Amino acid sequence: MRLRPYCLAFVALLGLASPVEAALPPPLDRVLREQHLPESAVSLMVQAVDARTPLVALNLDEARNPASTIKLVTTFVALERLGPQRRFRTEAYLLGPLHDGVLEGDLLLKGRGDPYLIAEELWKFAGQLRAKGLRKITGRLVIDDSAFAPAPRAPGDFDDQPLRLYNVQPNALMVNFKAFTFSFAPSADGKGVRIEADPPLPNLVIDNQLRLVDGPCRGLPEHIAMANEGEERVSFRGDYPRACGDDSLPRSALTPEAYAYGLFSMVWRQWGGEIDGGVTRGVMPAGQTPFDVWYSPPLAELIRPLNKWSNNVMADALLYALADLHTAPPLAPGAGVQEIIQHLNSLGVPAKGLVMENGSGLSRQTRISARTMGSMLLAAWRSPYMPEYLASLSLVGQDGTLRKRFRRGPENGRMHLKSGHLGDVAAVAGYVLAESGRTYMVTLLMNHPTINAGGGSALINALLAWTFRQ
């Protein structure tokens, strides 16, 4: 595969030579010693985007768990291969005749992997269907999610917490990330606990077995046991202390098709529509023409909430979109990983040792070296889509997952970064606009138990502050 012109310039800038190890600056070395963090547990690369060699480099070829910083790889290759204007389709099919606004049959929704079909988008899609003359559906809502192969793991496989939002698995017709916010409060009569769900899906059944008790509040997860029982039923058990007052718990619930039906039927009725039947899964009949199509926002916009707020299911869905370039449905994430490796190789970015279980980094198997991550970020700086990519990263001290870091210092607003954290894993990568006016690429990967005691955060702060002063 031929290198693009900007990639040739990138390779020339590096002089076709591998970055060499460079000694740690004293402030960073001091943090390592104070935090009892061995050098062998740290990989690090700092390089000006217009330089030939790194300013600092340590353990460049050690493949480490990058946690959520792997999203930088997923989103960069997606931008390059799919293009910033790529939009994802969701199609509506009429499985019966339409007379005077009444569909005598089922309405089928076919998903093609829109990673951002949130409630507002589905509401607008429903309004679009009404504007085309559809008013009443006498049959069911049929969900066609056959574009994706079944997810390779169950939601609870990572940490046995299947209802946590970060564990939601991709689906070709994923609606609103299957997300709920459950609100709790002592009831008005002081005898029980009130539970409300947002969104208030009409098909959601809440089995409330909470007991209102006296005693200290230690946080809702300590007091409440939640279970997803069946396709449309959730239960809550436990003792709810009065001291907890009004509180809330974000969780996922229901099957993808039950959630999609509940939200669609809710917004459909808001538009004055009617639907008589329930929900089932099915496959679009061959040769059918869509009654209507909904298009997602462009990819350049989608990667902003993905990277800034580290949305796992969106990142995982992009692997399926990459797989769609050269494989036929049902799509699987492994083919997307191969697209990533091939593209990095085409840019001259060394991908040796790169292992991606998924696109999000919620994994104990994913591995990348600082050399690969750093070289990829330098190539991204020279990409035609660099502005779109840069704008997707958290602006330190101002937005995203790093909005609280360096909030009051001169570093505020001068860094575009992605962080990552798992047990025994801490990482950060991106770009720092130093006080000198020069821009530096930064990559830091740490895998060690000391990280859980604060060593990871201390080294991240020290590295970023030191880089800013260059």
Secondary structure, DSSP 8 states (H G I E B T S, - for coil): ----HHHHHHHHHTTT-----B---HHHHHHHHHTT--GGGEEEEEEETT-SS-SEEESTT--B--GGGGHHHHHHHHHHHH-TT---EEEEEEES-EETTEESSEEEEEE---TTB-HHHHHHHHHHHHHTT--EESS-EEEE-TTB---SS-TTTTTS-TTSGGG----TT-BGGGEEEEEEEE-TTSSSEEEEEES--TT-EEEEEEEEE-S----HHHHEEEEE-SSSEEEEEEEEEGGG-SEEEEEE-S-HHHHHHHHHHHHHHHTT-EE-S-EEE----TT---SEEEE---HHHHHHHHHHTT-HHHHHHHHHHHHTTTS-SSB-HHHHHHHHHHHHHHTT---TT-B-SSSS---SS-BB-HHHHHHHHHHHHTSTTHHHHHHTSEETTTSGGGTTTTSSSTTTTSEEEEEEEETTEEEEEEEEE-TTS-EEEEEEEEE-GGGGGTHHHHHHHHHHHHHHT-
